[in-house]
């Protein structure tokens, strides 16, 4: 049972963001319990540390600029993560995070590395039109279908028209739905070795400059 006194409110979060900016340090929510983190359409002047945090509802950075990194390593989100059209000036980290909802990075700009090694998502992960200036690492992730009343949200990874100026590593992963890379650009190698894809691997019109590795990769079909 969580004591409500231990849960940071939006007012608590705003105070920490303001103080961190003034002190030129990261906003530190590591190991904390947050009701939610809703800061869309903003310029955040500092990094955001959510390592090992528990967020009871959603996280939203949509249309915001974060002048640092966002670290959710080991975090547990009870709902979704939204950062569509955000700009993150350093790394975005999801190492061993658990997200009980979707991850929406549509049209997001990440100037550092996106590293989600060990990430668990119940729902889909969308990197459509993502602009990543470095590597995208989704090694050993698990993306699962989720069942709601009368509908299924497929555990897909969408990468349509993503632009990745480094490599893409999703080796040793489990994707219950499809991996859709239609029209994506990846400058360096795409690693899908030992990955299980329950649906289709879609690479139609993709520009994979260094090709891709499919050793021991399993999928229902490949669409080229």
C-alpha positions as CSV (number, residue, x, y, z in Angstrom):
1,X,0.0,0.0,0.0
2,X,1.4,3.4,-1.1
3,X,1.2,6.2,1.5
4,X,-0.2,9.2,-0.4
5,X,2.2,11.4,1.6
6,X,5.1,9.7,-0.2
7,X,3.7,10.5,-3.7
8,X,5.1,13.7,-5.4
9,X,2.4,15.9,-6.7
10,X,2.6,18.1,-9.8
11,X,3.4,21.1,-7.5
12,X,6.3,19.1,-6.0
13,X,7.6,18.3,-9.5
14,X,7.4,21.9,-10.6
15,X,9.3,23.0,-7.6
16,X,12.1,20.5,-8.2
17,X,12.3,21.5,-11.9
18,X,12.5,25.2,-11.0
19,X,15.1,24.7,-8.3
20,X,17.3,22.3,-10.4
21,X,17.3,24.9,-13.2
22,X,18.4,27.7,-10.8
23,X,21.1,25.5,-9.3
24,X,22.2,24.2,-12.8
25,X,21.8,20.6,-11.8
26,X,19.5,17.7,-12.9
27,X,16.0,17.4,-11.6
28,X,16.3,14.4,-9.4
29,X,13.3,12.2,-9.0
30,X,15.3,9.0,-8.7
31,X,13.6,6.3,-6.6
32,X,10.6,8.6,-6.0
33,X,6.9,7.9,-6.5
34,X,5.2,10.4,-8.8
35,X,1.5,10.8,-9.4
36,X,2.4,11.6,-13.0
37,X,4.8,13.8,-14.9
38,X,3.0,16.1,-17.3
39,X,5.2,18.8,-18.7
40,X,4.2,19.3,-22.4
41,X,4.9,22.4,-24.5
42,X,7.7,23.6,-22.3
43,X,11.5,24.3,-22.3
44,X,13.1,22.3,-19.5
45,X,16.5,23.8,-18.7
46,X,17.9,20.7,-17.0
47,X,18.2,16.9,-17.3
48,X,15.5,14.8,-15.8
49,X,16.5,11.8,-13.6
50,X,13.7,9.3,-13.1
51,X,15.9,6.3,-12.4
52,X,14.1,3.6,-10.4
53,X,11.1,5.9,-10.0
54,X,7.5,4.7,-10.0
55,X,5.0,6.9,-11.9
56,X,1.4,6.1,-11.1
57,X,0.0,7.5,-14.3
58,X,1.4,8.9,-17.6
59,X,4.6,10.8,-18.4
60,X,4.2,13.5,-21.1
61,X,7.0,15.6,-22.6
62,X,5.1,16.2,-25.8
63,X,6.3,19.2,-27.8
64,X,8.8,20.1,-25.1
65,X,12.6,20.8,-25.3
66,X,14.7,19.2,-22.7
67,X,18.2,20.8,-22.5
68,X,19.8,17.7,-21.1
69,X,19.1,13.9,-20.8
70,X,16.0,12.0,-19.7
71,X,16.9,8.9,-17.7
72,X,14.1,6.4,-16.9
73,X,16.4,3.4,-16.3
74,X,14.8,1.0,-13.9
75,X,11.6,3.1,-13.8
76,X,8.1,1.7,-13.6
77,X,5.3,3.6,-15.4
78,X,1.8,2.4,-14.7
79,X,0.6,4.1,-17.9
80,X,2.1,5.4,-21.1
81,X,5.1,7.6,-22.1
82,X,4.5,10.4,-24.5
83,X,7.2,12.5,-26.1
84,X,5.9,13.2,-29.6
85,X,7.6,16.1,-31.3
86,X,9.8,16.7,-28.3
87,X,13.5,17.6,-28.6
88,X,15.9,15.9,-26.2
89,X,19.3,17.5,-26.4
90,X,21.2,14.6,-24.8
91,X,20.4,10.9,-24.2
92,X,17.0,9.2,-23.7
93,X,17.5,6.2,-21.5
94,X,15.0,3.4,-20.7
95,X,17.4,0.7,-19.5
96,X,15.3,-2.1,-17.8
97,X,12.3,0.2,-17.5
98,X,8.8,-1.3,-17.4
99,X,6.0,0.7,-19.2
100,X,2.4,-0.5,-18.8
101,X,1.2,1.4,-21.9
102,X,2.5,2.7,-25.2
103,X,5.7,4.6,-25.9
104,X,5.1,7.4,-28.4
105,X,8.2,9.0,-29.8
106,X,6.6,10.1,-33.1
107,X,8.6,13.0,-34.7
108,X,10.9,13.2,-31.6
109,X,14.4,14.6,-32.0
110,X,17.1,12.9,-29.8
111,X,20.5,14.5,-30.1
112,X,22.2,11.8,-28.0
113,X,21.6,8.1,-27.9
114,X,18.3,6.3,-27.4
115,X,19.1,3.3,-25.2
116,X,16.2,1.1,-24.1
117,X,18.2,-2.2,-23.4
118,X,15.9,-4.5,-21.4
119,X,12.8,-2.3,-21.8
120,X,9.5,-4.0,-21.3
121,X,6.4,-2.3,-23.0
122,X,2.8,-3.6,-22.8
123,X,1.5,-2.0,-25.9
124,X,3.3,-0.5,-29.0
125,X,6.5,1.5,-29.3
126,X,6.4,4.2,-32.0
127,X,9.5,5.7,-33.5
128,X,7.8,6.9,-36.6
129,X,9.6,10.0,-38.1
130,X,12.0,9.9,-35.1
131,X,15.2,11.8,-35.7
132,X,18.1,10.2,-33.8
133,X,21.5,11.8,-34.1
134,X,23.3,8.7,-32.7
135,X,22.5,5.0,-32.0
136,X,19.1,3.6,-31.2
137,X,19.6,0.6,-28.9
138,X,16.6,-1.6,-28.1
139,X,18.5,-4.8,-27.3
140,X,16.7,-7.5,-25.3
141,X,13.4,-5.6,-25.2
142,X,10.0,-7.2,-24.8
143,X,7.1,-5.5,-26.6
144,X,3.8,-7.3,-25.9
145,X,0.2,-7.1,-27.0
146,X,-2.3,-5.7,-24.5
147,X,-6.0,-6.6,-24.3
148,X,-8.6,-4.0,-23.5
149,X,-12.4,-4.5,-23.6
150,X,-13.3,-5.4,-27.1
151,X,-9.9,-4.6,-28.6
152,X,-6.2,-5.6,-28.9
153,X,-3.3,-3.2,-29.0
154,X,-0.6,-5.0,-30.9
155,X,2.9,-5.1,-29.5
156,X,4.5,-3.5,-32.6
157,X,7.5,-1.4,-33.1
158,X,6.7,1.3,-35.7
159,X,9.7,3.0,-37.4
160,X,8.2,4.4,-40.5
161,X,10.3,7.2,-41.9
162,X,12.6,7.3,-38.9
163,X,16.0,8.8,-39.5
164,X,18.8,7.2,-37.4
165,X,22.3,8.6,-38.0
166,X,23.9,5.8,-36.0
167,X,23.0,2.1,-35.8
168,X,19.9,0.3,-34.8
169,X,20.3,-2.7,-32.4
170,X,17.3,-4.7,-31.5
171,X,19.1,-8.0,-31.1
172,X,17.8,-10.7,-28.7
173,X,14.4,-9.0,-28.5
174,X,10.8,-10.3,-28.4
175,X,8.3,-8.3,-30.5
176,X,4.9,-9.9,-30.3
177,X,3.6,-7.8,-33.2
178,X,5.4,-6.5,-36.2
179,X,8.6,-4.5,-36.8
180,X,7.7,-1.9,-39.4
181,X,10.7,0.0,-40.8
182,X,9.0,1.1,-44.0
183,X,10.8,4.2,-45.4
184,X,13.3,4.4,-42.5
185,X,16.9,5.5,-42.9
186,X,19.6,3.9,-40.8
187,X,23.2,5.1,-41.4
188,X,25.0,2.1,-39.7
189,X,24.2,-1.5,-39.2
190,X,20.8,-2.9,-38.2
191,X,21.2,-5.8,-35.8
192,X,18.2,-8.2,-35.4
193,X,20.2,-11.3,-34.5
194,X,18.3,-13.8,-32.4
195,X,15.2,-11.6,-32.3
196,X,11.7,-13.1,-32.4
197,X,9.0,-11.1,-34.3
198,X,5.5,-12.5,-34.0
199,X,4.2,-10.6,-37.0
200,X,5.9,-9.2,-40.1
201,X,9.3,-7.7,-40.6
202,X,8.6,-4.7,-43.0
203,X,11.6,-3.1,-44.7
204,X,9.9,-1.8,-47.9
205,X,11.5,1.4,-49.1
206,X,13.9,1.4,-46.2
207,X,17.4,2.8,-46.7
208,X,19.6,0.7,-44.6
209,X,23.1,2.0,-45.5
210,X,25.0,-0.9,-43.9
211,X,22.4,-3.6,-44.4
212,X,21.0,-5.7,-41.6
213,X,22.0,-8.8,-39.6
214,X,19.3,-11.6,-39.4
215,X,21.2,-14.5,-37.8
216,X,18.6,-16.7,-36.0
217,X,15.9,-14.1,-36.5
218,X,12.4,-15.4,-36.5
219,X,9.4,-13.7,-38.1
220,X,6.2,-14.6,-39.9
221,X,7.1,-12.9,-43.2
222,X,9.4,-10.3,-44.5
223,X,7.9,-7.5,-46.7
224,X,10.5,-5.8,-48.9
